[in-house]
Amino acid sequence: MARHSGGRGWYGKVVGAALGVMLLATGASVWTAQAGDAEDAAPQATGPAERAVKPVAASIAHASEKGERAVNITIDDGPDPQWTPPMLDLLRQYGVKATFCMVGTQAQAHPDLVKKVVAEGHRLCDHTVSHNTAMDKDTQAYQSKQILDAERMITKASGGVRPMYYRAPGGAFTPYSRKLAASRGMRPLGWNVDTKDFERPGTDAIVATVQRELSNGPTLLFHDAGGDRTQTVEALRRLLPWLKGQGYSFGFPVR
């Protein structure tokens, strides 16, 4: 769930210079995270299987690949066997592609849903292993494990499709975590409109928040797990045709 509202609450805390090398075992691969100046040194992954990984920008993305008159639907915390399927049904009904920010343990528990998300043309996003919204206050070794283990879980569950983005739980990005994700080809992903659907404020309130705050930017934040998501499903049922009626197209976040 979100800790900050809108795109304006994103932050990265400044960390000092630290020399050293941390080794993290992830399955059969060895990850080497080199921590130098947090703004300049990106952790590096090594091993034959990593040669195909193309690094991306480490800045937090909010824009849409389809330009200014587009919105990015992003859905966090799943997949969930009760709430992800009806959201997929709605997205299919309106011809909308979305970005699913998956928690590693949820992906591991529901690989059939991860594969279905991919098969229907949606993109995957790493949302860490345990959704710790205070992970920016933890060590770099902890941040690495949360991000890299979730990447591995999601990739395995999908049948080999890697996440294209990394969204820190609650916006708990650090310069280090952004650099690490970017070195793995996962663009750090923000949001512009926090629907607050995780608070279950009512379908009308969720819809009104999107309509009121859409001018903040294109990336909308919803959830398909972490509680009863009836209101989110109903809000999407109203918002998707409304957005189309307003002349918006639907895209993916920039990478």
QUIUR-V856092 format. One record per residue. PSI is psi in whole degrees, 0 to 359 (none if undefined). NEAR is the number of other ideal C-beta (glycine too) atoms within 10 Angstrom. D_LAST is the distance of its C-alpha to the last C-alpha in Angstrom with 2 decimals. Layout:
PSI NEAR D_LAST
PSI NEAR D_LAST
This chain:
168 18 22.58
144 20 21.54
333 14 23.27
151 16 22.09
141 18 21.99
184 19 19.39
348 20 16.63
348 11 19.45
2 14 20.44
144 16 17.54
163 13 18.92
123 21 18.99
148 12 22.52
130 9 23.73
155 15 25.11
177 6 27.64
136 10 27.80
131 13 28.70
142 8 29.63
167 9 29.70
130 9 28.12
131 16 27.36
130 9 27.66
121 16 26.24
125 10 27.33
96 15 24.97
232 10 26.95
355 7 27.83
153 15 25.03
124 13 25.51
131 24 22.79
113 14 23.60
114 24 22.22
115 13 23.50
110 21 23.86
223 15 24.64
124 11 23.74
334 21 21.09
344 14 19.11
330 9 19.51
120 17 19.93
135 20 17.18
146 26 18.73
143 15 18.94
140 22 19.45
163 11 22.26
152 12 23.95
323 7 24.10
349 11 21.74
356 15 18.88
335 9 18.92
350 8 16.45
125 13 13.66
117 9 11.10
152 16 9.97
179 20 6.66
145 12 7.11
355 22 9.48
155 13 9.68
122 21 9.56
141 21 7.25
333 19 9.72
166 17 9.20
144 22 9.11
337 13 7.99
7 16 11.80
194 11 12.83
328 9 15.39
46 12 17.61
158 16 15.35
151 25 14.90
116 28 12.64
120 24 15.13
138 24 14.39
121 29 17.34
158 26 18.22
350 23 20.88
203 26 21.89
158 28 22.58
131 20 26.12
340 13 28.80
321 13 30.25
331 22 27.36
315 23 24.44
314 15 26.57
330 17 27.65
321 25 24.15
322 21 23.12
316 13 26.26
317 18 25.40
319 22 21.88
318 13 23.59
322 11 26.39
7 15 24.29
36 10 21.82
135 19 18.82
141 15 15.76
170 24 14.45
122 24 12.37
113 29 15.03
103 30 14.82
140 33 17.69
135 25 20.27
315 25 21.28
327 15 24.93
318 26 24.41
317 28 22.42
324 18 25.19
336 15 27.85
61 20 26.54
332 16 25.01
322 10 26.33
323 22 24.15
315 27 20.98
324 15 21.94
319 16 22.73
313 29 19.38
316 17 17.77
332 12 20.66
9 13 20.16
13 12 16.67
164 20 14.75
155 21 11.79
149 24 12.60
136 25 11.76
121 31 13.96
28 29 16.30
176 27 18.73
314 23 22.16
6 14 24.41
51 23 22.54
109 17 24.26
357 16 23.45
20 10 25.27
342 23 23.47
344 22 22.52
357 11 26.28
179 14 26.64
163 12 26.59
326 19 23.76
319 13 25.32
316 12 25.05
317 24 21.41
314 21 20.71
318 22 22.82
317 25 21.28
312 27 17.70
322 26 18.72
320 20 21.45
319 27 19.34
315 26 16.81
315 20 19.96
315 23 21.55
317 28 18.76
317 17 18.34
315 15 22.13
328 25 22.59
348 20 20.23
19 11 22.16
359 8 19.64
123 16 16.24
150 16 13.90
142 30 11.72
351 18 7.95
163 26 7.86
123 28 10.75
119 29 12.79
135 30 15.95
128 23 19.08
13 17 20.33
22 23 17.72
58 24 19.47
153 25 16.88
161 21 18.37
321 19 17.28
312 27 18.19
325 25 16.27
317 23 12.99
318 24 13.80
310 28 14.90
315 30 11.95
324 20 9.62
340 20 12.48
9 24 12.32
15 20 8.82
110 27 7.99
127 24 5.63
132 25 8.59
122 30 8.98
202 26 11.83
160 30 13.97
327 23 16.15
112 25 18.98
108 24 20.63
345 26 23.06
27 16 25.16
337 29 25.94
341 20 26.53
355 13 29.61
60 15 30.95
355 15 32.00
145 13 32.94
317 19 31.24
320 12 32.40
320 15 30.87
313 23 27.41
315 19 27.55
322 14 28.94
315 19 26.24
314 22 23.49
325 15 25.73
324 10 26.62
4 17 23.28
332 17 20.99
345 8 21.39
335 17 19.52
175 20 16.15
345 26 14.43
116 26 13.30
138 24 16.46
119 28 17.55
174 26 20.10
143 23 21.70
18 29 23.27
180 23 25.24
16 17 27.24
187 16 30.14
120 10 31.46
26 26 28.68
316 13 31.12
323 21 30.25
316 24 26.51
313 20 27.38
324 17 29.79
317 24 27.47
324 30 24.85
329 18 27.81
323 15 28.59
323 24 25.22
311 20 23.59
329 13 26.47
315 13 26.79
318 22 23.25
319 15 23.86
334 8 27.19
1 11 25.71
12 7 23.78
144 18 20.26
174 13 18.02
131 20 15.59
190 21 11.94
155 21 8.83
152 25 6.50
155 20 3.78
none 16 0.00
